[in-house]
Amino acid sequence: MTLAEFEDFRESTKNMTAVQRAEAYGIDISLIDENLRLTPTEKIRQNDIALNQAEALQTALHQTRAQSGIHRLPPR
């Protein structure tokens, strides 16, 4: 977004609430609301799930590289 586009957006949404402006910009407020409703225990549980998935992906990547003989990605 260029500065001119941002200024146009800001001008066209100046009478909106922050939530309305965020939605107009394309932010899914429902996801924020859902996460704010989570208890600390639920947040930790979700974090653990995400961490386990990331570790599983990393393990799969290492196994795939070992099987194919690729240990490093080529330079860009």
Order of alpha helices (4+ residues) and beta strands (2+ residues): alpha-alpha-alpha-alpha
